[in-house]
Amino acid sequence: MTEQSNDRRVVTNLALSLDGHYAAPDNPVDMSWVMPYAVSDVARDHLTSLWQPATTALLGRVNAEGFLGFWPTVIKMQDADPRDKGFAKWLVDTDKVVLSSTLDEAPWERTKIVNKPAADVVEDLKTTEGGDILVLSSASVIKALLAADKVNRLALTVFPIFLGGGPRLFDDGLPTGQWTLVSQSAGEHGTLALVYDRTR
């Protein structure tokens, strides 16, 4: 492994309900519960702080289809928030790695399809030069990286809503370890943005 491998951080970002879920129990792909809070200043500033130092986006297939189907359209929206446009442009222009066992070819530019465990993929990426490796809301990828203790920075937005059930980010059996709070902000509707660094 090269010396460069330690310089790239694996940064994960996910929205959670106040009762600890990242998706509703009845429809895991319905993210309408996120929308009132995702457009808050604190959530937009939080995301901006994460993508600006990143040079690679790592996504699962389902999230890639959702993100890359929607965000490029934001670039041409005249009334879009500048932070949303900035993220959309970054997502289009940056290198993307999509984990998938079903896709053979990438339907998106600057995208590589990889059928390997998430932990192996980030180890490969960390041997290359670049900025942060940002895992965008792909819960299955984030969970796999947490289980393998490969996350350097854990970013969360907590929204003041109870979903009453559904999948959780933190499963029992995760490796024990300390995390240091490096930033926190609260904003409209009680939205809370938290960033923790893994202490090693």
Rosetta blueprint (number, residue, H / E / L):
1 M L
2 T L
3 E H
4 Q H
5 S H
6 N H
7 D L
8 R L
9 R L
10 V E
11 V E
12 T E
13 N E
14 L E
15 A E
16 L E
17 S E
18 L L
19 D L
20 G L
21 H E
22 Y L
23 A L
24 A L
25 P L
26 D L
27 N L
28 P L
29 V L
30 D L
31 M L
32 S L
33 W L
34 V L
35 M H
36 P H
37 Y H
38 A H
39 V L
40 S L
41 D H
42 V H
43 A H
44 R H
45 D H
46 H H
47 L H
48 T H
49 S H
50 L H
51 W H
52 Q L
53 P L
54 A E
55 T E
56 T E
57 A E
58 L E
59 L E
60 G E
61 R H
62 V H
63 N H
64 A H
65 E H
66 G H
67 F H
68 L H
69 G H
70 F H
71 W H
72 P H
73 T H
74 V H
75 I L
76 K L
77 M L
78 Q L
79 D L
80 A L
81 D L
82 P H
83 R H
84 D H
85 K H
86 G H
87 F H
88 A H
89 K H
90 W H
91 L H
92 V H
93 D H
94 T L
95 D E
96 K E
97 V E
98 V E
99 L E
100 S L
101 S L
102 T L
103 L L
104 D L
105 E L
106 A L
107 P L
108 W L
109 E L
110 R L
111 T E
112 K E
113 I E
114 V E
115 N L
116 K L
117 P L
118 A H
119 A H
120 D H
121 V H
122 V H
123 E H
124 D H
125 L H
126 K L
127 T L
128 T L
129 E L
130 G L
131 G L
132 D E
133 I E
134 L E
135 V E
136 L E
137 S L
138 S L
139 A H
140 S H
141 V H
142 I H
143 K H
144 A H
145 L H
146 L H
147 A H
148 A L
149 D L
150 K L
151 V L
152 N L
153 R E
154 L E
155 A E
156 L E
157 T E
158 V E
159 F E
160 P L
161 I L
162 F L
163 L L
164 G L
165 G L
166 G L
167 P L
168 R E
169 L L
170 F L
171 D L
172 D L
173 G L
174 L L
175 P L
176 T L
177 G L
178 Q E
179 W E
180 T E
181 L E
182 V E
183 S E
184 Q E
185 S E
186 A E
187 G L
188 E H
189 H H
190 G H
191 T L
192 L E
193 A E
194 L E
195 V E
196 Y E
197 D E
198 R E
199 T E
200 R L
